[in-house]
């Protein structure tokens, strides 16, 4: 579920930036002469992660909510195609981009 849909991918990327910023700040303790440089670098990276979270929140509020046909839960879609946040099935708003459902047996005509 970590990389289920586009919104979760953006959130994971923002969280990674925050962790990298903290790691850069801790590296400053290894080299006391470069402490200020690592602190500023870590602060900039953390602010970048916060910016990504803010941007993802704006995208999430504008995303289209639909009900997943497989699991029946409400999920959000960014763009024309995205995955369900819960069951990872591909969903589409455009019928020509809809994935082919191979679970149905062929007709007996």
N, C-alpha and C positions, 0 to 999 in steps of 0.2 A: 504494500500500500504506500510505500515511501515514494515511489515514482509512478503512481497510478494515473494521474492526469496532469495537464499542463500547470494548473494552479499549484498542485503539490510539488511539482518540479521546481517552480520558481521559489516556493517557500523553503525547500531544501537547500537551494542555492544560496538564499539569504542567510540561512542558519549556518551554512558552511563559512560564509564570509565573517560572521560574528565569531565563530570559533577560531578562524585564522587570525583575526584581529587580537583576540586574547592570547593566542600563542605568540604572536609578534611582540606583545607587551611583556610576556614572560621571558622571551629571549633577551630583553633588555637587562635582566638581572645577571645574565652570563657575562656580558661585556659592559661594566659600569661606565666606561667612557662613551659608549653609544646608547646609553639609557634613554636620553631625550629623543634620539632618532627613532628608536624602536617604539617608544611610547606614541609619538606622532604618527608613525606608520600604522600601528595597531588601531589608533583612534580613527584614522581615515578609513581603514578597512571596516571597522565596526559601523561607522556612519554609512558606509556603502551598503552593508547588510541591512541596516535599518531602512535605508532608502528602498531597497528591493522589497522588504516586507510591506512598506507603505504603498509602493506601486502595485504589488500583488493584491493588497486589500482593495485598491481602487478597481483593478481588473475583476476581482471576485464580485464586487457589488454590481458591475455592469454585465456579468456573464449571464447567459441564458440558462434558466433552470428547466430541466426536463425530467420526466420519470423514466428510469431505465427499464426496458422491456424484459430484461433477464431477472434482475433482483427486485424490481418494483420500488426502489428507493429514489428519492429526488437527488439529482446531481447537477453540477454546473458544467457547461460546455464553453470553451473558448475557441473561436474560429468556426470553421465548417465541420471539422471532425475532431473528436477528442475521445478519451477513454472514460468509462464510469469510474468514479472515485472509490467504489466499493468492490465491484466484481471484475473490473478491468476489461469489460467488453467494449469494443469500439462503437461509438455512437456518431451519427451524422444528422445534420439539419437538412442537407440537400439529398434528395432521393438518388441522384445519379452518383453520389459519393458514398452511398451506404455500402457497407461491406456485405459480401455475399454470405448468406447463411447456409453453411454446409451441413448443419445438424438435421435438416429435414430430409426424409427419404424421398427418392425420386418417385414420380407419379407412375401408376401402373396402367398407362393407356396403351 
